[in-house]
């Protein structure tokens, strides 16, 4: 009887040891699970923070660069620049092609492409005979100069208490983003100062009647703002050549419309 009791006690002791070991294993496992969960949580938090920080940097870079690149506003269809240098299209959707080469010279107290100098001289002289005085207030602008002007425009709107995003959007309506301004071609000129009331002057009236005879067109007409995406600029004229200028005038087309028209006709003729 004594032996049986002794054996029973030993069995209970052994079971107790096993239970203790199992309890310790369970506790150890729980500790490891909690630890790993914390590590995973910390890793996910760090990844999220890094992603958020990266997004903030990108956003700020975009704002500093004028909101977004030209491709972000971009055209959904494949675009082909015309084969005529006079029709090169530079706007919000299309930056200056790398293959385009301007021939910049300093003339009329500004920098312009040498290929438009004679045409402008002839237009200015003809205007003078009609008692109309024309002068170029701005011609060719480098990428760096355009970036400076765009940044200044953003700051001017931003100081009025609107958000930076709104300031960028409003600035883009009056000053082209760097790389998207026609002035980088050397083919665009601002005449007689950047004056909002220039459209009410006799100089503007004369230009509307005669500019096409010398290869120049009003680049941003009032009735084409939805197409050009630039507000009406009565002072901004672009050289496209006499042939194209007269067609654009007759068809009442802005450059975006005419380039599309020109490309379709070129494709149909081949």
Secondary structure in CASP SS format (residue, H / E / C, confidence):
PFRMAT SS
TARGET T0000
AUTHOR 0000-0000-0000
METHOD secondary structure of the structure
MODEL  1
X C 1.00
X H 1.00
X H 1.00
X H 1.00
X H 1.00
X H 1.00
X H 1.00
X H 1.00
X H 1.00
X H 1.00
X H 1.00
X H 1.00
X H 1.00
X H 1.00
X H 1.00
X H 1.00
X H 1.00
X H 1.00
X H 1.00
X H 1.00
X H 1.00
X H 1.00
X H 1.00
X H 1.00
X H 1.00
X H 1.00
X H 1.00
X H 1.00
X H 1.00
X H 1.00
X H 1.00
X H 1.00
X H 1.00
X H 1.00
X H 1.00
X H 1.00
X H 1.00
X H 1.00
X H 1.00
X H 1.00
X H 1.00
X H 1.00
X H 1.00
X H 1.00
X H 1.00
X H 1.00
X H 1.00
X H 1.00
X H 1.00
X H 1.00
X H 1.00
X H 1.00
X H 1.00
X H 1.00
X H 1.00
X H 1.00
X H 1.00
X H 1.00
X H 1.00
X H 1.00
X H 1.00
X H 1.00
X H 1.00
X H 1.00
X C 1.00
X C 1.00
X C 1.00
X C 1.00
X C 1.00
X H 1.00
X H 1.00
X H 1.00
X H 1.00
X C 1.00
X C 1.00
X C 1.00
X C 1.00
X C 1.00
X C 1.00
X C 1.00
X C 1.00
X C 1.00
X C 1.00
X C 1.00
X H 1.00
X H 1.00
X H 1.00
X C 1.00
X C 1.00
X C 1.00
X C 1.00
X C 1.00
X C 1.00
X C 1.00
X C 1.00
X C 1.00
X C 1.00
X C 1.00
X C 1.00
X C 1.00
X C 1.00
X C 1.00
X C 1.00
X E 1.00
X E 1.00
X E 1.00
X E 1.00
X C 1.00
X C 1.00
X E 1.00
X E 1.00
X E 1.00
X E 1.00
X H 1.00
X H 1.00
X H 1.00
X H 1.00
X H 1.00
X H 1.00
X H 1.00
X H 1.00
X H 1.00
X H 1.00
X H 1.00
X H 1.00
X H 1.00
X H 1.00
X H 1.00
X H 1.00
X C 1.00
X C 1.00
X C 1.00
X C 1.00
X C 1.00
X C 1.00
X E 1.00
X E 1.00
X E 1.00
X C 1.00
X C 1.00
X C 1.00
X C 1.00
X H 1.00
X H 1.00
X H 1.00
X H 1.00
X H 1.00
X H 1.00
X H 1.00
X H 1.00
X H 1.00
X H 1.00
X H 1.00
X H 1.00
X H 1.00
X H 1.00
X H 1.00
X H 1.00
X C 1.00
X C 1.00
X C 1.00
X C 1.00
X C 1.00
X H 1.00
X H 1.00
X H 1.00
X H 1.00
X H 1.00
X H 1.00
X H 1.00
X H 1.00
X H 1.00
X H 1.00
X H 1.00
X C 1.00
X C 1.00
X C 1.00
X C 1.00
X C 1.00
X C 1.00
X C 1.00
X H 1.00
X H 1.00
X H 1.00
X H 1.00
X C 1.00
X C 1.00
X E 1.00
X E 1.00
X E 1.00
X E 1.00
X C 1.00
X C 1.00
X C 1.00
X C 1.00
X H 1.00
X H 1.00
X H 1.00
X H 1.00
X H 1.00
X C 1.00
X H 1.00
X H 1.00
X H 1.00
X H 1.00
X H 1.00
X H 1.00
X H 1.00
X H 1.00
X H 1.00
X H 1.00
X H 1.00
X H 1.00
X H 1.00
X C 1.00
X E 1.00
X E 1.00
X E 1.00
X E 1.00
X E 1.00
X C 1.00
X H 1.00
X H 1.00
X H 1.00
X H 1.00
X H 1.00
X H 1.00
X H 1.00
X C 1.00
X C 1.00
X C 1.00
X C 1.00
X E 1.00
X E 1.00
X E 1.00
X E 1.00
X E 1.00
X E 1.00
X E 1.00
X C 1.00
X C 1.00
X H 1.00
X H 1.00
X H 1.00
X H 1.00
X H 1.00
X H 1.00
X H 1.00
X H 1.00
X H 1.00
X H 1.00
X C 1.00
X C 1.00
X C 1.00
X H 1.00
X H 1.00
X H 1.00
X H 1.00
X H 1.00
X H 1.00
X H 1.00
X H 1.00
X H 1.00
X H 1.00
X H 1.00
X H 1.00
X H 1.00
X H 1.00
X C 1.00
X C 1.00
END
